[in-house]
Amino acid sequence: MQQTSIALATVLLLAALSTPALAGTVTVVTSFPKELTQAYKAAFEKANPTIKVEILNKNTVQGIAYVRELPVGQRPDIFWASAPDAFEVLAGQNLLQNVADLANKAAPAKVGAYPINSPQGLYLGQALAGYGLMWNTRYMAANKLPAPKQWADLIKPVYFGHVAMSSPSRSGTTHLTVETMLQGEGWDKGWNQLLQIAGNSAAITERSFGVPDGVNNGQFGIGLVIDFFGLAGKYSGFPVEFIYPDVTAVVPANIGLVAGGKNPSEARQFISFTVSTEGQQLLFDPKISRLPILPPEQLKAPAGYPNPFEIAKRAKVAFNSALSESRYNVVSAMFDQAITFRIKDLQAATKAIHAAEAALAKKPNAQAAALVKQAREAAFTPVVASGMAGNKDFLALFTANKKEASVNKQITGLEDRWNSGARDNYNRAKTLAEQAMGLVR
């Protein structure tokens, strides 16, 4: 019996000595799709068999809240997302640790005029991203629709019911797309354009993935997306094309080390891997299709693959992440109250305006034209004007702690007014357009 026990102990000891001891598990909070995260998880674990990677998929807003609400020692190790303004939010709350020493020295300092890595070293650019339009070529041919080239194309009546986008409150990439348009066109004109595009939409999807999935399978004709959604569809063999409008920006998708995480040493190894040459080469996987931070000549890029540094030279928006961060919650709340929660009213007003304008084109009428102009002003004027959007006290309210009763009451009151105001505006716009229609029949 004793000999058996000694033999068993010897076997267990030898097994322990021959098996690498597992190090800590790296927990990653990310908004990225599983096609990307699983590729990096598999490659990193293969190269580092003693470390496991755990992926927690959350949209950017949820991810920030998750990191912020956990105590030191229980937080995830890494935050990985597309939105640079989200990292500024985390940095401002001292939730990121310095990772400047992990940066790939072969990467350029900037893409266009935008720094690839945080100047303070609090996060690194891991990929690059622009914003644009993807469309299903079969859908477009079947519906005799021209391919769009600019955001402004999507306000045309021909696209009514054929467009899809998500909400910035549900998607960090959509927030960047919306903010790019607002910075490129200016607040009032940008919102006017957004409201018209949303009025032409078939849906405001619950998740950002719903837009490219819908375009890939032909549910929607056109989607407003971050570039990797469109490129992944195209390079994965779907009947999809993608274009960068003139009013776009190229900014980094970032990765950062969370302060107070469980396994910072292993997490640093993972971050270093994602920005290494091997990690950057993974971005060309057809299911991922992202733009690397390394110049194309340092990697093996597919033929015809977009060069982000060339795109950045043409882009007309010098993206301001500090501006985006300062009004992050205001933009999200406005979009939801005026668009997401009132989409049917906005669609009805837009449809009535298109119908009245089509009738006017055939039979001009000055009185009817004046009514349509009023209808457009009612439907497509933002619920918050540019003057208020630049007011520091107003913006500060939306960054205050909503758990405080007084703050919550003020914000809820404003949002209720925006919602009811949008409803009244859309109903008025529809009535005015129908009155104009009656004059030209």
N, C-alpha and C positions, 0 to 999 in steps of 0.2 A: 504493500500500500504506500509505504514511504517512498520507495523507488519510483512508483507511478507518479506520485505528487512532484518528486524532484524532476522527473522527465517532463511532466506537463509544464512546470515552471520554467524549465530550460527552453521549451518550445515557445512559450509566450514571450520570454525575454528576447530570444532570437528574432521572433516576429516583430517585436517592438523596435529592435535595433535596425531591422532591415526596412521598416516602413517609415517614411519621413514624418516627423511630428507636424501635425496641422497647426499652422499659425492662425491668427484671428481671421474672422470673416469680414470682408469689406462690404458695408451696406451702402448702396447707391440710390439716392432719390433722383428720379429723372422723369421728364415728360416725353422722352424719345420712344419711338415704337420698338416693339420686341425684336424686329429684324435687325436693328442696330445694336441694341443692348445685348442680345444673345450672341451676336458675332464677337463683340468685345469680351464678353464673359468667357466664351469658349476659348478664344485665343490667349487671353491672359492666364486662365487657369491651366492651360496646356504648358505655357512657359513658366508658370509658377505653381506647381502641383501642391504646394503646402498651403496655398491661400485660396479661399472660396469667395465668390462674389455673389451677393444677394441684391437683386434688383427690386426696388419699390417704385412702381409706376404711378405717378401722380401728375396732374396738370400743374403748371408753374405756380399758380396761386395757391393751390392746395399744398404743394411742396414747400413753399415759403412758410406757410402756417404750421406745417408739420415740424419743420426744423425749429421754428421759433418757440413752439409750445413745449418741447421736450427739455428736461433738465440736463445739465452737463453730465456726461458719462453715459447718457442713454440716447444721445442723438445719432442719426446716421452719420456716416463718415464723409460722404461725398454728395455734392449737389451738382447736377449736370443738366443743362438746359440751354435753349436757344436765346433767351431774352437777357441781354446785357443789363437792362434796367433792374431785372430781378436780382442780379448779383450785387448791384449797387444798394438795393434794399437790405440784403443780408449783410453787406459790408458795413452799412450805416448802423446796424444793430449789433456790431461786433461778433458776428456769427461765422466769420471766415478767418482762416489762418493763412499766413504768408506762404506762398508756394513759388516765389520768384526763382528759386534755385532749380526748380523742376522744368523750367521753360526749355524748349528746343532751340538751341542757339542758331540753328540753320533757318529758322523761320524769320521772315521780314518783321520789322518793328510795327509796320502799319499795312493796312489794306486801304488804298486810297489815303484819306487823311485820318482814318480811324485806327487807334492802337489795337493790335491783336491781343495783347495781354494787358491786364490791369496795370496802370502806371504805378500803383501802390503795391503790386505783387500779390494781391488778394485773390486773384483767379486768373486762369489762363484761357486763351482762345484755343479751342480744340478742333474746330472746323469753322468754315465761313458760310454765310447764308445771305441770300438776297430774296426778294419778294416779287411775286408776279402772278401770271395767269396760266392755268393749264386748261386744256379742253380736249374733249373726246372727238376725234376726227370723224368717226362713223356717225355719231349723234349730230354733229354739225352738218354733215352732208345730207343726212336724212331730213333735217329740218331746214335745209337751205340757208344756213347761217354763215356769215363771213367770219373768219378768224379775227379775234380782237388783237389789237396791238398796244393799246393804252388803257389805263383804268377808266378814262373818260368815255371810251367806246361803250362801256357797259351800261351807260345811262340811256342808250338809244332804245326806242320802242321795240325794235326787232329782237332784243334779247329778253323781253319780258317773260318771266317764268322759266328761264333757262339757266339762271345763275345760282350758285350756292356759296355760302361762306359760313364761318363759325362766329362765335362771340368772343371778344377779348377777355371777358370775365371767365371764360371756360378754357381759354387757350392762349398760352404765352406767345406762340408764333402768330396767331391772329392779332394779338395786341400789337406786335411789332409791325404787322402789315398795315393795320389801321393807323398807327402812329407815324409810319413812313408816309402815308398819304396826307395826314394832317400837317406834318412838317414840310412836305413838298409843296402842298397847295396853300398852306395857311389854314388857320382854324375854321373860319366861316366857310370858305370855298371848299375846304376838305370835307367838312360835315355835310355841306350841300350835296357834294358828289357821293358821299357814303350813303346818305338817305335815298338818293335816287337809285343807286346800285342795289341797295337793300329792297327798295320798292319793286325792282325788277326780279328779285330773287324768287327761287322756288322754295327755298328753305334756309333757315339759320340752324345749322346742325349743332347737336349737343356737345360733340367733341371735334377737335380739328381734324382727326382722322376721317370723320364722316364725309368731309368734302372730297379729298382725293379718292377715297373708296367709291363714292358716288359717281365721280367723273370716270374713273377707271371702268366701272361696270355699266356705264351709260345711263345711270339714273338722272344725272345732271349733265348739262352741256359744258358749262364753264365753271371753274372754281378759282377763288382768290386764295392763294396758298404761299407758304414758304417754298423755296425752290426745290428742296430735296423731295417733297411730295410729288411734284410734277416730274422731276428727273427720274425718280425711282419708278414711277409708272411707265415712263417712256422706255427706260433701259431694261425694264422687266418684261417688255413685250406687249404692253397694253396699247391700244390705238390712241395714244395720247401725245400731244405736243405741249411745249411750255415756252413762255417768252417773258423776258424782263422788260417791263415798261420803262420809259425814260425816267419817270418819277419813281425811282427805287433807291435802295441803299444796300451796301454789302457790309455786314457787321459780323463779329465772331459769335459763334455758339460756344458757350464757356463751360469750364469744369473747375470746381473749387473744393477745397478741404474745409469741412465744417468744424468749427471750434467746438470742443467738447464731445467729439465723436469717440467711438469705442476703440477703434484700432487705427490710429493716425499713421503709424509706420507702414502698415500694409496698404493703407489708402494712398499714401504718397507713391508707392510703387505702381499702383493702378493708374494714377494720374500721369505719371511719367511715361507709362506704356502708351496711353492714348495719344500723346503728342509726339511719340517717337516715329521714326520712318516706318516701322512695321505697323504701328497703330494708324498712321495716316493712310497707308496703302489700303487698309480695310475699307476706307470711305468709298472706294470705287466699286465695291460689291454692288451689283445691279439693284438689289433690294434696299440698299442704303443710299447710294448716289448723293453723297454730300461733297462739298468743296473743301479740299484740304487747306491747312494754313501754310504748308510748304509749297514753294513754287513748282509748277508742273514739271520742269526739267529735272527735278530731284526725285520724281516718282514715275511710275509706269501708268500713265493715264490712258483710258480708252480713246480711240480716234474721235475727234470732234467734241471732246468733253469740254464744258465751259471753263474758261480761265477766270477765276474770281478777281484777279488783279486787273485784268482788262475790263471786266464789267464795272469794277469800281471807278475806273477812269471815266467811263461814260455816264455813270449814275449822277442824277441831278440833286440828290438829297445827301447833305452832310449830316448824318444822323446824330442827334444830340441826346445821349442817354440820360443826362441829368434832367433835361426838360421832360423827357418821357417818364422818368421816375417821379418827378414832382406832380404830375397829373395822372399817374397810372390809375388810381382808383376812381378819379372823376370820369376819365374816358370810358372805363369799364361800366360804371354805373349809368352814364348817359346812354351808352349803346344799348344796355339792357332795357332801360325804361322807355326809350324812344323807338327801339327797333325790335329787340328780341321778344319783349312782352306785348308789343303792339304790331307785330308783323302783318297780321291779317288786315288791320285797319290801314297800314301803310301800303300794302299791296293793292287794296281796293281803291285808295286815293290815286295811286300811280296809274292803275289801269284806266280809271275815269279820265285822268289828264291826258294819257296817250290817245284815248278814243276821241276826246274833244279836239285835240290838236290835229289828228288825222282828218276829222271832218272839216276843220278850219282850212286845211291845206287845199281842200276841194272847193270850199265855198267860204271865202273870206268874209269876216264880220267883225267890225271894230269893237262892238260891245261884248261880243263873245270872247274876243282876244283879250280884252281887259279882265274878264272874269277868269280866264285860264291863267293869266299872269298872277292874279290874286291867289288862285288855287296853288300854283307852284310855290309862292312865297309862304303860304300856310303849311304846306306839306314838307318842304325841304329846307326850312330855316331851323338851325339847331336850337334846342331848348336852353342852352347856355351860350351867350354871346362871347366873343373873343375878349372883351373887356373884363368880364367876370372870370373867364378861364385863366387870365393872367394875374388875378388877385391873390396875393400870398395868403391872406387870412382865409379866403375861401378854399384854397388848395390845402391849407394846413388842417382844416376841419376834416377832410377826407383821409388824412394820415393819422388822425388822433385815435385813441382807443375807443372802439365802438362799444366796448363793454361798459363804459361809463354812461349812465342813463341820459345825461344831458346831451352828450355827443350823439348817441344813438337816436335820440328824439329829433335833433336837428337834421341829421342825415336822412332819416326816414321821412321827415316832413318834406325835405327837398325832393327826394325821389318820388314821393307820392304826387307832388305837384308836377314834376316832369312827366310822369306817366299819364296823369289826367290831362295835362296840357297837350301832350302828343296826341292822345285820343281825340281831343276836341279839334286840334289842328287838322288831323287827317279826315275827320268827319266833315269839317267845314270845307276842306279842299275838294272832297268828293262831291259835296253839294254844289259848290261853285262850278266844278267841271261839268256836272250834269246840267246845270242851268245854261252853261255855254253851249252844250250839245243841243239843248232844246231850241236855241236861237238859230242854229244852222241846219236844222233838219228840213 
